[in-house]
Amino acid sequence: MVWVPWIATENEDSSREEIKNLYHKTCNPMSGKISDLTRITSLTPEVAENIDTLGSAVYRNATGFTAREKEIIALVTSSFIGCVHWTASHIEALGRAAKNIEFAEQVAKDYTKADLSKREKLMADFAVKITRSPDACCPNDIQQLKGNGFSDRDILSLVEIVAYQNMSTRIMESL
């Protein structure tokens, strides 16, 4: 998917040293690409680098989740918000993680009809709930997760993934 921002961004061939450093530090080593989120925030390089670092840390430290589960959380959050950009990105990533693009497309379309495990459904429901209205979360929600094998760290990681997706989606959709 080609994304075109509505504001100016710094070009990869910028002569500004801080931009060269930003793009060098945040370039995906596997794909060789700079994320669209980094590009859109490149006018504030310190913020762009910190957002990139935050996203990497959130996903890297979510050790209680498989790649498939992390992508389900991110995809459900992005598709619930209606972000075309991140939804497409996470469909592709979940398709790779699950080795099934049709599954990923169904999760994006309506996760409640997708072939999710009980654990995945609980994660997805919680992601939607706190995306829709974070203040609607209550102790019973946390106890339900704990009662289904989620540790406190898992619950924190789940919230962090959802929060990061909400933040990055709002930046992308706004600009």
Residue pairs with C-beta under 8 A, 6 or more apart in sequence:
1 84
1 85
1 88
1 89
3 36
3 85
3 172
5 36
5 39
5 40
5 175
6 175
7 40
7 43
7 175
8 43
9 39
9 40
9 42
9 43
10 16
10 19
10 22
10 39
10 42
10 43
10 45
12 23
12 34
14 20
14 23
18 45
19 42
19 45
21 45
22 38
22 42
22 45
22 48
22 49
23 34
23 38
23 42
25 49
25 52
26 34
26 35
26 38
26 48
26 49
26 52
27 33
27 34
28 34
28 35
35 52
36 85
36 172
37 48
37 51
37 52
37 55
37 168
37 171
37 172
38 48
38 51
38 52
40 171
40 172
40 175
41 47
41 48
41 51
41 171
42 48
51 167
51 168
51 171
54 164
55 164
55 168
58 157
58 160
58 161
58 164
59 70
59 161
61 157
61 160
62 70
62 157
62 158
62 160
62 161
63 153
63 157
64 150
64 151
64 153
64 154
64 157
65 73
65 154
65 157
65 158
65 161
66 97
67 97
68 94
68 97
68 98
69 119
69 120
69 123
70 97
70 161
71 90
71 93
71 94
71 97
71 98
71 104
72 94
72 107
72 111
72 116
72 120
72 123
72 124
73 123
73 124
73 127
73 158
73 161
73 162
73 165
74 86
74 90
74 93
74 161
74 165
75 87
75 90
75 91
75 93
75 94
75 104
75 107
75 108
75 111
76 107
76 111
76 123
76 124
76 127
76 128
77 127
77 128
77 131
77 161
77 162
77 165
77 166
77 169
78 86
78 87
78 89
78 90
78 165
78 169
79 87
79 90
79 107
79 108
79 109
79 111
80 127
80 128
80 131
80 132
81 131
81 165
81 166
81 169
81 170
81 173
82 173
83 169
83 172
83 173
85 172
85 173
86 165
86 168
86 169
86 172
87 108
90 104
90 108
91 101
91 104
91 105
91 107
91 108
92 101
92 104
93 104
94 103
94 104
94 107
95 101
95 103
95 104
95 105
98 104
103 114
103 115
106 113
106 114
106 115
107 114
107 116
107 124
111 121
111 124
112 121
112 124
116 124
118 148
119 148
119 149
122 144
122 145
122 148
122 150
123 158
126 137
126 141
126 145
126 158
126 162
127 158
127 161
127 162
129 136
129 137
129 141
130 136
130 137
130 159
130 162
131 162
131 166
142 155
145 154
145 155
145 158
146 152
146 155
150 158
